Each structure stands twice: as C-alpha cells, then as structure tokens.
Amino acid sequence: MKLKTENNKLFIGKKIIQIDYEIISAYKIKNKVIICFKTPIPKGRFQNLICMNIKEDIIWKADLPSHDSVDCYWSIQRVWPSLVVISFSSYKCKINVNTGKIMNKKYIFK
C-alpha cells in the first residue's frame, strides 16, 4: 500500500512522520514502512532506503550494492512479493524486508 507523502512528510492515517530528507516513495508492508528518500548532492555513499515501524523507530538501513565512492537508491520498483530497488550504481537489488540485507543483485547496464 502506497502512503501519502509531501516533501519530507509521511502521512499514515492521521499520523504525520517527518523525515530529514525529501521522500521519493514510501510503502506500508504489514507493520513496517519502507521509505526511499532523496540524497543531498554530493553525499557520497548514502543509505537512503530505510524501514521503520509506526512508532518511528528505524528497523534497518538497506545495504548498498557497490563499494563505489558515490552510491544510493533512486527507485523502488516493486514491494510485493519482494522488495526490488534500483541503485545509482546501476544495480537492481532484491532486499530482505526484515533485515535490509541484499538477497541478490544484478548489474543492469553492460
């Protein structure tokens, strides 16, 4: 379920959660919220894909797929049946929604 967002605010019913950065997209999966937010430029390596609970506790920050000096996530492609995201370093990654660990990754440009 996609949630309503506005700049750096996330609306879950009547609750408003404010994030430090502008939100690209956010999805609710069971009792968790997956959030991808914009990366300030230049930021280098930036874990901008997070999972939090409704109490606003951060459960995890997703691992990045490369060791490049600049990397972040820029798109959530799918949230069900698995979380699939695209990184700045051109990897399509399947992320474990319980841990934020990369389950598999594929370089998408050859």
N, C-alpha and C positions, 0 to 999 in steps of 0.2 A: 504494500500500500504506500503510495507516494504521499508525502506530507506537504503541507503548505510552508513555503519559505519566502522570506522577503529580506534581501540583503544578507545580514548576519543573524537574522532571527528565524527560529524554527517554531512553528505553531503545531502543538499536539492537543487537539480539542481546545480547551480554554487555557492550557498551559503555554507559556512563551519561554523558550530557551534561547539565550543569547550566546553566540559563539564569537570568538575573537576575530574570525575572518568571514568574508562573504561566502555564502553557501552555494555550491554548484547544484547539488542534488542531495535529497535525503529520502530514505525509505524506512518504513517500520517493518520489522520481521519479528513476529511474536512479541516478546517483551523488550526488544532491542531496537535501537535506531542507528542505521548506517548513514554516515554523513561524509560527503566529499566536499571540501571547501577550496576556494581559490587560493593559489600560492602567491604570496607577495614576491615581486620580481626585483632584484635577483635574490634568491633564497638558498640556492644550493640544493642539498638533499632535504626534502621536507615531507614528513609523514602526514599528509593531508587527508587520509582516509581513516576515519575513526568509527568506533562502535561505542555507544553509550546506552545506559539504561534510562528509564523515565525519571529517575531521581537525579539525573545529570552526572552520574559517575562514569568516567571513561573506563570501559572494559578493556579495550585494546586500541593500539595504533597499528595499522597494517604495515607489514614489512614491505620494503621497496625491492623491485626485481633486479636492479642493477647496482653496481658499485661506482657508477658514473658520478662525477662531481656535482651534476645537476640531475635531479630526478624527483618526480611526484606523480600522483594520479590525476588525470584530467577528465575521465569519463567512467560512469557506471553503466555498463552495457546491459546487465541483467542481474536480478536479485534472487530469482527463483527458477529452477530448483537449486541453483548455486550462485554465489556472488562472483560476477565476472567484471573486471575493470581493465581499463587501458591506461598505460603509463606514458609519461613524457618520453621515456627511453624506448618507446615502441614495443612494449611487451603487452600481450594480452594475458591477464593473470586470473586464475581461479583462486579465490580467497576463502579460507575456512571462516565461516561467520562466528564461530565460537572462540577462535584464538587470534585471528588476524594474520595467521601464517599463510604463505603462498603454498597452495597444494600442487599447482603446476603452472608453468608459464611458457609462452611461445613468442618468439620474436616475429613480428608481423610484417617487417619490411626486409627484403632481400636485395 
